[in-house]
Amino acid sequence: MRASLPVLAAFLLVSCGYPGDPLPPALNRPSRVTDLAVLERGSNLFVVFTMPEKTTEGLPIATPPDIELRVGAVGDRFVEAEWVSGSDRVPPDALHQENGRVEARIPAEKFYGRTVVIAVRLHGPKGREVGWSNLELVNVLPALPKPEGLSATDVSGGVGLAWRVATPAVEFRIFRRPKADKEWAFLGLSSQPSYTDTTAEYGREYEYFVQSGQKSAEKYAESELSDTLAFKPADRFAPAPPTGLVAIPGTKTIELVWNRSPEADWALYRVYRDNLLLADAIQAASFGDKDVVPGAKHTYQVTSVDTAGNESARSVVVDATLP
């Protein structure tokens, strides 16, 4: 009976759930921001990053962190302490949060022509933090000119866009979307204040906008967006006239043959005899004139017509006489 007492005592200790050594209190330090990004647009620097959801211990963040977002100029080398002391802190009321995403707009004018570093760190309830986010280095350019007076006209093969700027720009970026769409698509680049959209479809309405742009080191500076322009292109341009027309007299007819039209929107041919319309809606690149009499000389020309009804100039004149 005495020998079983130590075993019983050990069992009681285990069954009572002995807690072991106490755990240290959680530090509640928000995890580091890792995706901070910066874009210079117009006279502002736009900053965006994602707020972490957990602390460094993997616990949910219960209290919103104190967001310390800073921007400051740097020289040839980066020294954190010097940068912090000489940088500007973005006021908390200038930070906009929605669905875990934080955005800020920082006036850039005081930094024109200088290199700045932008970074953020998050402080927990007791001020604890784990350091700065990724550092974003930006060579700040004077505000690029906003394109003004965007206009559109129908041109052969597309939509001709034109605009003006107060000062020269390195390049322009053109964007387009169909009228009913929500998403914009990048259309192309131009070094001049003009551009031809060769992919627009006739009869379909589009919206356009343009912005100036300039590459600066690894970043890309943008102007403010131009006003949006809506335009529905119309096909007002005739196809090229048919080529290679030949008239071949037969026994009872005069046969005409020519080269097929290469136009993508070609629809039909028209045949003219002695300057009068002889045949319409011809689909083949050939035609037989049966309404002829022997000994009578006739002249012939052919035209192309596109799907919009635009008729080309007439082909060269050929003549033939039925024997």
Secondary structure, DSSP 8 states (H G I E B T S, - for coil): -GGGHHHHHHHHHHHTT---S--------B------EEEEETTEEEEEEE--SBBTTS-B--S--EEEEEEEE--SS--HHHHHHHSEE--GGGEEEETTEEEEEEE-GGGTTSEEEEEEEEE-TTS--------EEEE--------EEEEEEEETTEEEEEEE-SS--SEEEEEEEETT-SS-EEEEEESSSEEEESS--TT--EEEEEEEEEEETTEEEE------EEE--------------EEEE-SS-EEEE------TTEEEEEEEETTEEEEEEE-SSEEEE-S--TT-EEEEEEEEEETT--B------EEEE--
